[in-house]
Amino acid sequence: MKKKILVMNANSQECKNLCALLDQHHFMTVSVNAIPELEINFKDSGYAAAILDLDTIPVSNRILKELSVKHPDVPILCISTQRFHPELQNAIRHHVYACLNKPVDPDELFFWLKSICEEEDS
């Protein structure tokens, strides 16, 4: 069975590219471009992970914490061109599984997804 990944990115081309990459590696994707859509889709169980683009969607410590607390079974991966997000320091430390640089290195992305899937299976 394919693992489902929730992708949140307001840049439609970046989102399509990331979803295509995930699809090539046998992941099923659901894409959203706003926090309310994310909340609606998070209610559907069965996601192996969620990937949030911090450059295109405004998120706060509170939003990331709430997502993590409400859905502890869905690890959150963040992607960004910025190496440091001081405004999200607390959330990244406690509620984000990993934060990857953009453009996303496929090897790094699939390393983290493999780690998540192995944890889920054990």
C-alpha positions in Angstrom: 0.0 0.0 0.0 1.3 3.5 -0.9 2.0 5.8 2.0 0.1 9.1 1.9 1.9 12.4 2.3 0.2 15.8 2.9 2.0 18.6 1.1 1.2 22.2 1.9 2.7 24.8 -0.5 1.0 27.9 -1.9 3.4 27.9 -4.9 1.5 25.7 -7.3 4.6 24.8 -9.5 6.7 24.0 -6.5 3.9 21.9 -5.1 3.4 20.0 -8.4 7.2 19.3 -8.6 7.4 18.0 -5.0 4.3 15.8 -5.5 5.7 14.4 -8.7 8.9 13.5 -7.0 7.0 11.8 -4.2 4.9 10.0 -6.7 7.9 8.7 -8.5 9.0 7.1 -5.2 5.6 5.4 -4.7 4.0 7.9 -2.3 0.5 9.1 -2.7 0.1 12.9 -2.2 -2.6 15.3 -1.2 -1.8 18.9 -1.8 -3.2 22.0 0.0 -2.3 25.6 -0.1 -3.8 27.1 3.1 -4.0 26.3 6.8 -7.8 25.7 6.8 -7.3 23.1 4.0 -4.5 21.5 6.0 -6.8 21.2 9.1 -9.6 19.6 7.1 -7.2 17.1 5.5 -5.4 16.3 8.7 -8.7 14.9 10.1 -8.3 12.2 7.5 -6.2 9.6 9.1 -3.5 7.6 7.3 -0.9 10.2 6.5 2.6 9.0 6.9 3.8 12.7 7.1 3.0 16.3 6.3 5.4 18.5 4.4 4.9 22.3 5.0 6.7 25.0 3.0 7.5 27.7 5.4 8.3 30.1 2.6 4.9 30.1 1.0 2.5 29.6 4.0 2.5 31.8 7.1 2.8 29.6 10.1 3.4 30.3 13.7 4.7 28.4 16.8 1.1 28.1 17.9 -0.1 26.6 14.6 2.7 24.0 14.4 2.2 23.1 18.1 -1.5 22.7 17.6 -1.0 20.5 14.6 1.5 18.4 16.4 -0.6 18.0 19.5 -3.9 17.3 17.6 -2.2 14.8 15.3 0.8 13.3 17.0 0.8 10.4 14.6 1.6 12.6 11.6 5.3 13.8 11.7 5.7 17.3 10.3 8.6 18.0 7.9 9.2 21.7 7.0 11.0 23.0 3.9 12.4 26.5 3.5 15.1 28.5 1.7 16.0 30.1 5.0 18.4 28.3 7.2 17.1 29.7 10.4 13.6 30.7 11.6 14.0 32.4 14.9 10.2 33.1 15.1 9.6 29.3 14.9 12.5 28.2 17.1 10.3 26.6 19.8 8.0 24.8 17.4 10.9 23.5 15.3 12.6 22.2 18.4 9.6 20.4 19.9 7.0 19.8 17.1 8.8 19.4 13.8 10.4 16.1 12.8 12.9 17.8 10.4 13.5 21.0 8.5 14.9 20.7 5.0 16.5 23.3 2.8 15.0 24.3 -0.5 15.5 23.3 -3.2 14.8 19.9 -1.6 17.5 17.3 -2.0 15.7 14.1 -2.9 18.2 11.9 -1.0 17.7 13.9 2.2 13.9 14.0 1.8 13.7 10.2 1.2 16.1 9.6 4.1 13.6 11.3 6.4 10.6 9.7 4.9 12.2 6.3 5.2 13.0 7.0 8.9 9.4 8.0 9.5 8.0 4.9 7.8 10.4 2.6 9.7 9.3 4.2 13.0 5.7 3.8 12.0 6.2 0.1 11.1 8.0 -0.8 14.3 
